Amino acid sequence: MSKRELSRLAGSADVEGSRPKRRRDTTTYAEGSSDVDVTMSEAGKATSRQNGGASNRGNDSLKELGLHLLQTVKEAKAKDGRQLAAAFLTKPPRKIYPDYYQVIKTPIALDDIKKRLDSNVYPKLQAVMADFELLFNNAMTYNIKDSVIWKDARDMLKLAQNTYEKLAPLLGAGEAVQDDDDKRGNSTTPSLDAMIRSRLQKLIEKTDKDGRTLSTEFMQLPNRKQWAIYYQQIKNPRCFDGILKKLKRKDYHTSADFASDVELIFSNAMDFNLPHSGIWEDALTLRATYVRPPIAL
């Protein structure tokens, strides 16, 4: 990146003090239990073992699989048996957390996903998954990194992505997910490649109301000599040029692999730069562009 927020260095000793108010954690967390071991419900395990063969399923099948994905997430537990979904069932009260709605431009909760499924709003299972990405990325954006809710959101997002990858093939060719034969190969399938390139192009070409390209600061990694502090704090650096190179090498075998790299670009930028600084705001806007459900694009 050509520039960094200079205030980041000046404020690096007390970044947390400048952060906006965060959503209150409503659950206790035992000492030493920070490594969440998310478990899937028995129903989830059963469905993930089903075979395909239903390429012409209609809305009922989409709704059924979407509800199963929702139920799997809602029943997720930490290794200590703690239910993880409690903080994500409904949106934060606007009167108690007004700053949440200033930071998060597209709020969503599990009950919203349930209503959309019941109303047959989703055209694809991919759109359902996009709402889960939006939900948990919202939580990771608003809450302080490594807080209880932040960790819960991170691990539930992984669970949702893994479950989606197993369920999507049951709907046939309409979902851009590889089957087992594709995963055993060394190349990206045409459908997955097209999906990644389309979403990546939208991110890279996104501009603000003045026509400024928002992706500029995220195309390349910061100069290591000039920004040694960046590499001390950010353990898994990512940039759009790196993603383009991986795409050219056909390194992405699932949509979740691609989504993980894109999320790292945004989370790294928002962790390193001061909240509401220029780069922080650009990362927030691009993240919202990426996770917005396909039906809204």
C-alpha positions as protocol buffer text, in pm:
chain_id: "A"
residue {
  index: 1
  type: MET
  ca { x: 0 y: 0 z: 0 }
}
residue {
  index: 2
  type: SER
  ca { x: 129 y: 347 z: -83 }
}
residue {
  index: 3
  type: LYS
  ca { x: -2 y: 515 z: 229 }
}
residue {
  index: 4
  type: ARG
  ca { x: -105 y: 431 z: 582 }
}
residue {
  index: 5
  type: GLU
  ca { x: -303 y: 621 z: 837 }
}
residue {
  index: 6
  type: LEU
  ca { x: -30 y: 819 z: 1019 }
}
residue {
  index: 7
  type: SER
  ca { x: -248 y: 844 z: 1326 }
}
residue {
  index: 8
  type: ARG
  ca { x: -219 y: 466 z: 1360 }
}
residue {
  index: 9
  type: LEU
  ca { x: 137 y: 492 z: 1487 }
}
residue {
  index: 10
  type: ALA
  ca { x: 63 y: 783 z: 1717 }
}
residue {
  index: 11
  type: GLY
  ca { x: -229 y: 598 z: 1869 }
}
residue {
  index: 12
  type: SER
  ca { x: -90 y: 246 z: 1863 }
}
residue {
  index: 13
  type: ALA
  ca { x: -37 y: 242 z: 2238 }
}
residue {
  index: 14
  type: ASP
  ca { x: -403 y: 306 z: 2314 }
}
residue {
  index: 15
  type: VAL
  ca { x: -613 y: 192 z: 2021 }
}
residue {
  index: 16
  type: GLU
  ca { x: -882 y: 23 z: 2226 }
}
residue {
  index: 17
  type: GLY
  ca { x: -967 y: 345 z: 2405 }
}
residue {
  index: 18
  type: SER
  ca { x: -1072 y: 508 z: 2080 }
}
residue {
  index: 19
  type: ARG
  ca { x: -1301 y: 230 z: 1966 }
}
residue {
  index: 20
  type: PRO
  ca { x: -1677 y: 283 z: 1969 }
}
residue {
  index: 21
  type: LYS
  ca { x: -1894 y: 118 z: 2229 }
}
residue {
  index: 22
  type: ARG
  ca { x: -1923 y: -254 z: 2166 }
}
residue {
  index: 23
  type: ARG
  ca { x: -2214 y: -489 z: 2204 }
}
residue {
  index: 24
  type: ARG
  ca { x: -2237 y: -630 z: 2553 }
}
residue {
  index: 25
  type: ASP
  ca { x: -2136 y: -993 z: 2594 }
}
residue {
  index: 26
  type: THR
  ca { x: -2430 y: -1174 z: 2750 }
}
residue {
  index: 27
  type: THR
  ca { x: -2246 y: -1496 z: 2825 }
}
residue {
  index: 28
  type: THR
  ca { x: -1969 y: -1591 z: 3062 }
}
residue {
  index: 29
  type: TYR
  ca { x: -1652 y: -1746 z: 2933 }
}
residue {
  index: 30
  type: ALA
  ca { x: -1448 y: -1983 z: 3142 }
}
residue {
  index: 31
  type: GLU
  ca { x: -1078 y: -1912 z: 3193 }
}
residue {
  index: 32
  type: GLY
  ca { x: -872 y: -2104 z: 2942 }
}
residue {
  index: 33
  type: SER
  ca { x: -1169 y: -2188 z: 2719 }
}
residue {
  index: 34
  type: SER
  ca { x: -1103 y: -1928 z: 2451 }
}
residue {
  index: 35
  type: ASP
  ca { x: -1049 y: -2193 z: 2186 }
}
residue {
  index: 36
  type: VAL
  ca { x: -1403 y: -2263 z: 2075 }
}
residue {
  index: 37
  type: ASP
  ca { x: -1472 y: -2615 z: 1958 }
}
residue {
  index: 38
  type: VAL
  ca { x: -1794 y: -2581 z: 1759 }
}
residue {
  index: 39
  type: THR
  ca { x: -1998 y: -2900 z: 1739 }
}
residue {
  index: 40
  type: MET
  ca { x: -2266 y: -2981 z: 1483 }
}
residue {
  index: 41
  type: SER
  ca { x: -2606 y: -3115 z: 1580 }
}
residue {
  index: 42
  type: GLU
  ca { x: -2690 y: -3479 z: 1510 }
}
residue {
  index: 43
  type: ALA
  ca { x: -2940 y: -3362 z: 1249 }
}
residue {
  index: 44
  type: GLY
  ca { x: -2662 y: -3168 z: 1080 }
}
residue {
  index: 45
  type: LYS
  ca { x: -2434 y: -3469 z: 1070 }
}
residue {
  index: 46
  type: ALA
  ca { x: -2711 y: -3681 z: 923 }
}
residue {
  index: 47
  type: THR
  ca { x: -2791 y: -3439 z: 643 }
}
residue {
  index: 48
  type: SER
  ca { x: -2425 y: -3386 z: 554 }
}
residue {
  index: 49
  type: ARG
  ca { x: -2399 y: -3761 z: 490 }
}
residue {
  index: 50
  type: GLN
  ca { x: -2682 y: -3761 z: 235 }
}
residue {
  index: 51
  type: ASN
  ca { x: -2606 y: -3829 z: -129 }
}
residue {
  index: 52
  type: GLY
  ca { x: -2702 y: -3594 z: -412 }
}
residue {
  index: 53
  type: GLY
  ca { x: -2922 y: -3681 z: -705 }
}
residue {
  index: 54
  type: ALA
  ca { x: -3185 y: -3413 z: -674 }
}
residue {
  index: 55
  type: SER
  ca { x: -3080 y: -3156 z: -932 }
}
residue {
  index: 56
  type: ASN
  ca { x: -3441 y: -3051 z: -1004 }
}
residue {
  index: 57
  type: ARG
  ca { x: -3542 y: -2970 z: -650 }
}
residue {
  index: 58
  type: GLY
  ca { x: -3761 y: -2661 z: -620 }
}
residue {
  index: 59
  type: ASN
  ca { x: -3829 y: -2402 z: -354 }
}
residue {
  index: 60
  type: ASP
  ca { x: -3928 y: -2665 z: -101 }
}
residue {
  index: 61
  type: SER
  ca { x: -3586 y: -2830 z: -121 }
}
residue {
  index: 62
  type: LEU
  ca { x: -3407 y: -2495 z: -109 }
}
residue {
  index: 63
  type: LYS
  ca { x: -3611 y: -2397 z: 195 }
}
residue {
  index: 64
  type: GLU
  ca { x: -3548 y: -2735 z: 359 }
}
residue {
  index: 65
  type: LEU
  ca { x: -3172 y: -2712 z: 316 }
}
residue {
  index: 66
  type: GLY
  ca { x: -3171 y: -2346 z: 419 }
}
residue {
  index: 67
  type: LEU
  ca { x: -3361 y: -2429 z: 737 }
}
residue {
  index: 68
  type: HIS
  ca { x: -3118 y: -2711 z: 803 }
}
residue {
  index: 69
  type: LEU
  ca { x: -2825 y: -2472 z: 767 }
}
residue {
  index: 70
  type: LEU
  ca { x: -2998 y: -2233 z: 1005 }
}
residue {
  index: 71
  type: GLN
  ca { x: -3070 y: -2509 z: 1258 }
}
residue {
  index: 72
  type: THR
  ca { x: -2711 y: -2630 z: 1245 }
}
residue {
  index: 73
  type: VAL
  ca { x: -2588 y: -2281 z: 1329 }
}
residue {
  index: 74
  type: LYS
  ca { x: -2847 y: -2229 z: 1604 }
}
residue {
  index: 75
  type: GLU
  ca { x: -2758 y: -2559 z: 1771 }
}
residue {
  index: 76
  type: ALA
  ca { x: -2381 y: -2501 z: 1764 }
}
residue {
  index: 77
  type: LYS
  ca { x: -2209 y: -2538 z: 2098 }
}
residue {
  index: 78
  type: ALA
  ca { x: -1868 y: -2458 z: 2238 }
}
residue {
  index: 79
  type: LYS
  ca { x: -1659 y: -2739 z: 2380 }
}
residue {
  index: 80
  type: ASP
  ca { x: -1791 y: -2652 z: 2726 }
}
residue {
  index: 81
  type: GLY
  ca { x: -2150 y: -2702 z: 2608 }
}
residue {
  index: 82
  type: ARG
  ca { x: -2231 y: -2331 z: 2583 }
}
residue {
  index: 83
  type: GLN
  ca { x: -2484 y: -2237 z: 2313 }
}
residue {
  index: 84
  type: LEU
  ca { x: -2325 y: -1993 z: 2070 }
}
residue {
  index: 85
  type: ALA
  ca { x: -2629 y: -1851 z: 1892 }
}
residue {
  index: 86
  type: ALA
  ca { x: -2788 y: -1653 z: 2177 }
}
residue {
  index: 87
  type: ALA
  ca { x: -2625 y: -1321 z: 2087 }
}
residue {
  index: 88
  type: PHE
  ca { x: -2719 y: -1356 z: 1719 }
}
residue {
  index: 89
  type: LEU
  ca { x: -3090 y: -1447 z: 1741 }
}
residue {
  index: 90
  type: THR
  ca { x: -3213 y: -1087 z: 1717 }
}
residue {
  index: 91
  type: LYS
  ca { x: -3059 y: -754 z: 1622 }
}
residue {
  index: 92
  type: PRO
  ca { x: -2922 y: -532 z: 1902 }
}
residue {
  index: 93
  type: PRO
  ca { x: -3182 y: -292 z: 2050 }
}
residue {
  index: 94
  type: ARG
  ca { x: -3145 y: 39 z: 1868 }
}
residue {
  index: 95
  type: LYS
  ca { x: -3199 y: 246 z: 2184 }
}
residue {
  index: 96
  type: ILE
  ca { x: -2927 y: 64 z: 2378 }
}
residue {
  index: 97
  type: TYR
  ca { x: -2676 y: 35 z: 2092 }
}
residue {
  index: 98
  type: PRO
  ca { x: -2730 y: 336 z: 1863 }
}
residue {
  index: 99
  type: ASP
  ca { x: -2363 y: 326 z: 1760 }
}
residue {
  index: 100
  type: TYR
  ca { x: -2413 y: -26 z: 1625 }
}
residue {
  index: 101
  type: TYR
  ca { x: -2639 y: 113 z: 1354 }
}
residue {
  index: 102
  type: GLN
  ca { x: -2385 y: 384 z: 1273 }
}
residue {
  index: 103
  type: VAL
  ca { x: -2110 y: 125 z: 1217 }
}
residue {
  index: 104
  type: ILE
  ca { x: -2318 y: -158 z: 1069 }
}
residue {
  index: 105
  type: LYS
  ca { x: -2504 y: -48 z: 758 }
}
residue {
  index: 106
  type: THR
  ca { x: -2686 y: -376 z: 689 }
}
residue {
  index: 107
  type: PRO
  ca { x: -2793 y: -530 z: 1022 }
}
residue {
  index: 108
  type: ILE
  ca { x: -2929 y: -883 z: 1019 }
}
residue {
  index: 109
  type: ALA
  ca { x: -3000 y: -1159 z: 1272 }
}
residue {
  index: 110
  type: LEU
  ca { x: -3088 y: -1526 z: 1271 }
}
residue {
  index: 111
  type: ASP
  ca { x: -3458 y: -1451 z: 1305 }
}
residue {
  index: 112
  type: ASP
  ca { x: -3439 y: -1240 z: 987 }
}
residue {
  index: 113
  type: ILE
  ca { x: -3289 y: -1533 z: 799 }
}
residue {
  index: 114
  type: LYS
  ca { x: -3568 y: -1756 z: 932 }
}
residue {
  index: 115
  type: LYS
  ca { x: -3833 y: -1511 z: 809 }
}
residue {
  index: 116
  type: ARG
  ca { x: -3674 y: -1492 z: 465 }
}
residue {
  index: 117
  type: LEU
  ca { x: -3661 y: -1870 z: 440 }
}
residue {
  index: 118
  type: ASP
  ca { x: -4025 y: -1901 z: 545 }
}
residue {
  index: 119
  type: SER
  ca { x: -4119 y: -1642 z: 282 }
}
residue {
  index: 120
  type: ASN
  ca { x: -3923 y: -1819 z: 5 }
}
residue {
  index: 121
  type: VAL
  ca { x: -3724 y: -1502 z: -63 }
}
residue {
  index: 122
  type: TYR
  ca { x: -3395 y: -1673 z: -144 }
}
residue {
  index: 123
  type: PRO
  ca { x: -3338 y: -1775 z: -509 }
}
residue {
  index: 124
  type: LYS
  ca { x: -3035 y: -1989 z: -422 }
}
residue {
  index: 125
  type: LEU
  ca { x: -2876 y: -2151 z: -120 }
}
residue {
  index: 126
  type: GLN
  ca { x: -2580 y: -1926 z: -196 }
}
residue {
  index: 127
  type: ALA
  ca { x: -2800 y: -1628 z: -106 }
}
residue {
  index: 128
  type: VAL
  ca { x: -2881 y: -1789 z: 230 }
}
residue {
  index: 129
  type: MET
  ca { x: -2510 y: -1837 z: 293 }
}
residue {
  index: 130
  type: ALA
  ca { x: -2447 y: -1473 z: 200 }
}
residue {
  index: 131
  type: ASP
  ca { x: -2680 y: -1366 z: 481 }
}
residue {
  index: 132
  type: PHE
  ca { x: -2488 y: -1581 z: 729 }
}
residue {
  index: 133
  type: GLU
  ca { x: -2165 y: -1421 z: 609 }
}
residue {
  index: 134
  type: LEU
  ca { x: -2323 y: -1078 z: 653 }
}
residue {
  index: 135
  type: LEU
  ca { x: -2444 y: -1162 z: 1005 }
}
residue {
  index: 136
  type: PHE
  ca { x: -2116 y: -1293 z: 1140 }
}
residue {
  index: 137
  type: ASN
  ca { x: -1899 y: -1038 z: 960 }
}
residue {
  index: 138
  type: ASN
  ca { x: -2116 y: -766 z: 1113 }
}
residue {
  index: 139
  type: ALA
  ca { x: -2043 y: -910 z: 1456 }
}
residue {
  index: 140
  type: MET
  ca { x: -1670 y: -932 z: 1386 }
}
residue {
  index: 141
  type: THR
  ca { x: -1669 y: -573 z: 1260 }
}
residue {
  index: 142
  type: TYR
  ca { x: -1852 y: -424 z: 1559 }
}
residue {
  index: 143
  type: ASN
  ca { x: -1708 y: -625 z: 1846 }
}
residue {
  index: 144
  type: ILE
  ca { x: -1350 y: -605 z: 1966 }
}
residue {
  index: 145
  type: LYS
  ca { x: -1123 y: -869 z: 1816 }
}
residue {
  index: 146
  type: ASP
  ca { x: -1083 y: -1181 z: 2033 }
}
residue {
  index: 147
  type: SER
  ca { x: -1380 y: -1088 z: 2253 }
}
residue {
  index: 148
  type: VAL
  ca { x: -1627 y: -1367 z: 2325 }
}
residue {
  index: 149
  type: ILE
  ca { x: -1878 y: -1256 z: 2061 }
}
residue {
  index: 150
  type: TRP
  ca { x: -1602 y: -1198 z: 1804 }
}
residue {
  index: 151
  type: LYS
  ca { x: -1470 y: -1552 z: 1853 }
}
residue {
  index: 152
  type: ASP
  ca { x: -1820 y: -1700 z: 1849 }
}
residue {
  index: 153
  type: ALA
  ca { x: -1894 y: -1520 z: 1521 }
}
residue {
  index: 154
  type: ARG
  ca { x: -1568 y: -1639 z: 1367 }
}
residue {
  index: 155
  type: ASP
  ca { x: -1628 y: -2003 z: 1456 }
}
residue {
  index: 156
  type: MET
  ca { x: -1995 y: -2002 z: 1362 }
}
residue {
  index: 157
  type: LEU
  ca { x: -1903 y: -1853 z: 1025 }
}
residue {
  index: 158
  type: LYS
  ca { x: -1663 y: -2141 z: 968 }
}
residue {
  index: 159
  type: LEU
  ca { x: -1934 y: -2389 z: 1068 }
}
residue {
  index: 160
  type: ALA
  ca { x: -2185 y: -2225 z: 832 }
}
residue {
  index: 161
  type: GLN
  ca { x: -1935 y: -2229 z: 544 }
}
residue {
  index: 162
  type: ASN
  ca { x: -1846 y: -2594 z: 599 }
}
residue {
  index: 163
  type: THR
  ca { x: -2213 y: -2693 z: 623 }
}
residue {
  index: 164
  type: TYR
  ca { x: -2300 y: -2495 z: 311 }
}
residue {
  index: 165
  type: GLU
  ca { x: -2025 y: -2667 z: 112 }
}
residue {
  index: 166
  type: LYS
  ca { x: -2184 y: -3003 z: 201 }
}
residue {
  index: 167
  type: LEU
  ca { x: -2543 y: -2900 z: 135 }
}
residue {
  index: 168
  type: ALA
  ca { x: -2510 y: -2701 z: -188 }
}
residue {
  index: 169
  type: PRO
  ca { x: -2437 y: -3001 z: -417 }
}
residue {
  index: 170
  type: LEU
  ca { x: -2774 y: -3149 z: -315 }
}
residue {
  index: 171
  type: LEU
  ca { x: -2942 y: -2875 z: -521 }
}
residue {
  index: 172
  type: GLY
  ca { x: -2750 y: -2959 z: -837 }
}
residue {
  index: 173
  type: ALA
  ca { x: -2566 y: -2735 z: -1079 }
}
residue {
  index: 174
  type: GLY
  ca { x: -2731 y: -2414 z: -962 }
}
residue {
  index: 175
  type: GLU
  ca { x: -2486 y: -2373 z: -675 }
}
residue {
  index: 176
  type: ALA
  ca { x: -2121 y: -2285 z: -736 }
}
residue {
  index: 177
  type: VAL
  ca { x: -1972 y: -2554 z: -516 }
}
residue {
  index: 178
  type: GLN
  ca { x: -1744 y: -2836 z: -619 }
}
residue {
  index: 179
  type: ASP
  ca { x: -1821 y: -3202 z: -574 }
}
residue {
  index: 180
  type: ASP
  ca { x: -1574 y: -3449 z: -427 }
}
residue {
  index: 181
  type: ASP
  ca { x: -1417 y: -3524 z: -766 }
}
residue {
  index: 182
  type: ASP
  ca { x: -1350 y: -3154 z: -821 }
}
residue {
  index: 183
  type: LYS
  ca { x: -1192 y: -3117 z: -478 }
}
residue {
  index: 184
  type: ARG
  ca { x: -954 y: -3401 z: -550 }
}
residue {
  index: 185
  type: GLY
  ca { x: -831 y: -3225 z: -863 }
}
residue {
  index: 186
  type: ASN
  ca { x: -571 y: -2954 z: -889 }
}
residue {
  index: 187
  type: SER
  ca { x: -776 y: -2689 z: -1065 }
}
residue {
  index: 188
  type: THR
  ca { x: -1065 y: -2455 z: -999 }
}
residue {
  index: 189
  type: THR
  ca { x: -1391 y: -2557 z: -1169 }
}
residue {
  index: 190
  type: PRO
  ca { x: -1525 y: -2318 z: -1436 }
}
residue {
  index: 191
  type: SER
  ca { x: -1833 y: -2228 z: -1230 }
}
residue {
  index: 192
  type: LEU
  ca { x: -1628 y: -2153 z: -919 }
}
residue {
  index: 193
  type: ASP
  ca { x: -1369 y: -1960 z: -1120 }
}
residue {
  index: 194
  type: ALA
  ca { x: -1640 y: -1746 z: -1278 }
}
residue {
  index: 195
  type: MET
  ca { x: -1804 y: -1677 z: -942 }
}
residue {
  index: 196
  type: ILE
  ca { x: -1474 y: -1573 z: -781 }
}
residue {
  index: 197
  type: ARG
  ca { x: -1373 y: -1350 z: -1072 }
}
residue {
  index: 198
  type: SER
  ca { x: -1713 y: -1181 z: -1075 }
}
residue {
  index: 199
  type: ARG
  ca { x: -1713 y: -1106 z: -704 }
}
residue {
  index: 200
  type: LEU
  ca { x: -1349 y: -999 z: -709 }
}
residue {
  index: 201
  type: GLN
  ca { x: -1405 y: -762 z: -1000 }
}
residue {
  index: 202
  type: LYS
  ca { x: -1692 y: -592 z: -818 }
}
residue {
  index: 203
  type: LEU
  ca { x: -1472 y: -538 z: -513 }
}
residue {
  index: 204
  type: ILE
  ca { x: -1172 y: -405 z: -705 }
}
residue {
  index: 205
  type: GLU
  ca { x: -1382 y: -170 z: -920 }
}
residue {
  index: 206
  type: LYS
  ca { x: -1601 y: -37 z: -637 }
}
residue {
  index: 207
  type: THR
  ca { x: -1596 y: 345 z: -614 }
}
residue {
  index: 208
  type: ASP
  ca { x: -1739 y: 601 z: -376 }
}
residue {
  index: 209
  type: LYS
  ca { x: -1980 y: 879 z: -472 }
}
residue {
  index: 210
  type: ASP
  ca { x: -1687 y: 1091 z: -593 }
}
residue {
  index: 211
  type: GLY
  ca { x: -1557 y: 818 z: -821 }
}
residue {
  index: 212
  type: ARG
  ca { x: -1262 y: 725 z: -599 }
}
residue {
  index: 213
  type: THR
  ca { x: -1164 y: 358 z: -625 }
}
residue {
  index: 214
  type: LEU
  ca { x: -1186 y: 205 z: -276 }
}
residue {
  index: 215
  type: SER
  ca { x: -960 y: -94 z: -336 }
}
residue {
  index: 216
  type: THR
  ca { x: -639 y: 103 z: -404 }
}
residue {
  index: 217
  type: GLU
  ca { x: -493 y: 66 z: -54 }
}
residue {
  index: 218
  type: PHE
  ca { x: -569 y: -307 z: -53 }
}
residue {
  index: 219
  type: MET
  ca { x: -417 y: -406 z: -386 }
}
residue {
  index: 220
  type: GLN
  ca { x: -66 y: -464 z: -249 }
}
residue {
  index: 221
  type: LEU
  ca { x: 79 y: -538 z: 93 }
}
residue {
  index: 222
  type: PRO
  ca { x: 253 y: -258 z: 287 }
}
residue {
  index: 223
  type: ASN
  ca { x: 627 y: -222 z: 234 }
}
residue {
  index: 224
  type: ARG
  ca { x: 787 y: -447 z: 493 }
}
residue {
  index: 225
  type: LYS
  ca { x: 1074 y: -208 z: 573 }
}
residue {
  index: 226
  type: GLN
  ca { x: 851 y: 96 z: 612 }
}
residue {
  index: 227
  type: TRP
  ca { x: 575 y: -85 z: 797 }
}
residue {
  index: 228
  type: ALA
  ca { x: 753 y: -336 z: 1019 }
}
residue {
  index: 229
  type: ILE
  ca { x: 491 y: -270 z: 1287 }
}
residue {
  index: 230
  type: TYR
  ca { x: 221 y: -394 z: 1048 }
}
residue {
  index: 231
  type: TYR
  ca { x: 384 y: -734 z: 1017 }
}
residue {
  index: 232
  type: GLN
  ca { x: 435 y: -753 z: 1392 }
}
residue {
  index: 233
  type: GLN
  ca { x: 62 y: -709 z: 1448 }
}
residue {
  index: 234
  type: ILE
  ca { x: -90 y: -874 z: 1139 }
}
residue {
  index: 235
  type: LYS
  ca { x: -3 y: -1243 z: 1128 }
}
residue {
  index: 236
  type: ASN
  ca { x: -178 y: -1336 z: 801 }
}
residue {
  index: 237
  type: PRO
  ca { x: -140 y: -1046 z: 556 }
}
residue {
  index: 238
  type: ARG
  ca { x: -354 y: -1055 z: 243 }
}
residue {
  index: 239
  type: CYS
  ca { x: -407 y: -825 z: -57 }
}
residue {
  index: 240
  type: PHE
  ca { x: -606 y: -829 z: -380 }
}
residue {
  index: 241
  type: ASP
  ca { x: -295 y: -881 z: -593 }
}
residue {
  index: 242
  type: GLY
  ca { x: -221 y: -1193 z: -389 }
}
residue {
  index: 243
  type: ILE
  ca { x: -573 y: -1322 z: -446 }
}
residue {
  index: 244
  type: LEU
  ca { x: -543 y: -1257 z: -819 }
}
residue {
  index: 245
  type: LYS
  ca { x: -219 y: -1457 z: -829 }
}
residue {
  index: 246
  type: LYS
  ca { x: -379 y: -1746 z: -639 }
}
residue {
  index: 247
  type: LEU
  ca { x: -672 y: -1738 z: -878 }
}
residue {
  index: 248
  type: LYS
  ca { x: -436 y: -1748 z: -1176 }
}
residue {
  index: 249
  type: ARG
  ca { x: -260 y: -2050 z: -1022 }
}
residue {
  index: 250
  type: LYS
  ca { x: -603 y: -2208 z: -964 }
}
residue {
  index: 251
  type: ASP
  ca { x: -532 y: -2239 z: -593 }
}
residue {
  index: 252
  type: TYR
  ca { x: -896 y: -2189 z: -486 }
}
residue {
  index: 253
  type: HIS
  ca { x: -1082 y: -2520 z: -465 }
}
residue {
  index: 254
  type: THR
  ca { x: -1385 y: -2398 z: -266 }
}
residue {
  index: 255
  type: SER
  ca { x: -1570 y: -2070 z: -233 }
}
residue {
  index: 256
  type: ALA
  ca { x: -1489 y: -2078 z: 139 }
}
residue {
  index: 257
  type: ASP
  ca { x: -1115 y: -2062 z: 62 }
}
residue {
  index: 258
  type: PHE
  ca { x: -1168 y: -1749 z: -143 }
}
residue {
  index: 259
  type: ALA
  ca { x: -1402 y: -1595 z: 115 }
}
residue {
  index: 260
  type: SER
  ca { x: -1144 y: -1652 z: 388 }
}
residue {
  index: 261
  type: ASP
  ca { x: -876 y: -1458 z: 199 }
}
residue {
  index: 262
  type: VAL
  ca { x: -1112 y: -1171 z: 119 }
}
residue {
  index: 263
  type: GLU
  ca { x: -1222 y: -1149 z: 481 }
}
residue {
  index: 264
  type: LEU
  ca { x: -858 y: -1133 z: 594 }
}
residue {
  index: 265
  type: ILE
  ca { x: -802 y: -825 z: 376 }
}
residue {
  index: 266
  type: PHE
  ca { x: -1084 y: -640 z: 550 }
}
residue {
  index: 267
  type: SER
  ca { x: -1028 y: -767 z: 904 }
}
residue {
  index: 268
  type: ASN
  ca { x: -654 y: -694 z: 884 }
}
residue {
  index: 269
  type: ALA
  ca { x: -719 y: -338 z: 768 }
}
residue {
  index: 270
  type: MET
  ca { x: -979 y: -276 z: 1037 }
}
residue {
  index: 271
  type: ASP
  ca { x: -761 y: -428 z: 1309 }
}
residue {
  index: 272
  type: PHE
  ca { x: -453 y: -225 z: 1216 }
}
residue {
  index: 273
  type: ASN
  ca { x: -605 y: 114 z: 1133 }
}
residue {
  index: 274
  type: LEU
  ca { x: -793 y: 340 z: 1371 }
}
residue {
  index: 275
  type: PRO
  ca { x: -1173 y: 302 z: 1372 }
}
residue {
  index: 276
  type: HIS
  ca { x: -1343 y: 543 z: 1130 }
}
residue {
  index: 277
  type: SER
  ca { x: -1014 y: 641 z: 965 }
}
residue {
  index: 278
  type: GLY
  ca { x: -1012 y: 652 z: 585 }
}
residue {
  index: 279
  type: ILE
  ca { x: -872 y: 303 z: 531 }
}
residue {
  index: 280
  type: TRP
  ca { x: -1096 y: 159 z: 805 }
}
residue {
  index: 281
  type: GLU
  ca { x: -1406 y: 308 z: 639 }
}
residue {
  index: 282
  type: ASP
  ca { x: -1299 y: 182 z: 295 }
}
residue {
  index: 283
  type: ALA
  ca { x: -1254 y: -169 z: 434 }
}
residue {
  index: 284
  type: LEU
  ca { x: -1597 y: -152 z: 598 }
}
residue {
  index: 285
  type: THR
  ca { x: -1762 y: -39 z: 274 }
}
residue {
  index: 286
  type: LEU
  ca { x: -1591 y: -305 z: 63 }
}
residue {
  index: 287
  type: ARG
  ca { x: -1677 y: -575 z: 315 }
}
residue {
  index: 288
  type: ALA
  ca { x: -2044 y: -474 z: 300 }
}
residue {
  index: 289
  type: THR
  ca { x: -2024 y: -486 z: -80 }
}
residue {
  index: 290
  type: TYR
  ca { x: -1878 y: -835 z: -70 }
}
residue {
  index: 291
  type: VAL
  ca { x: -2112 y: -996 z: 183 }
}
residue {
  index: 292
  type: ARG
  ca { x: -2435 y: -837 z: 54 }
}
residue {
  index: 293
  type: PRO
  ca { x: -2677 y: -1116 z: -49 }
}
residue {
  index: 294
  type: PRO
  ca { x: -2678 y: -1187 z: -424 }
}
residue {
  index: 295
  type: ILE
  ca { x: -3050 y: -1101 z: -443 }
}
residue {
  index: 296
  type: ALA
  ca { x: -2960 y: -743 z: -350 }
}
residue {
  index: 297
  type: LEU
  ca { x: -2686 y: -701 z: -610 }
}
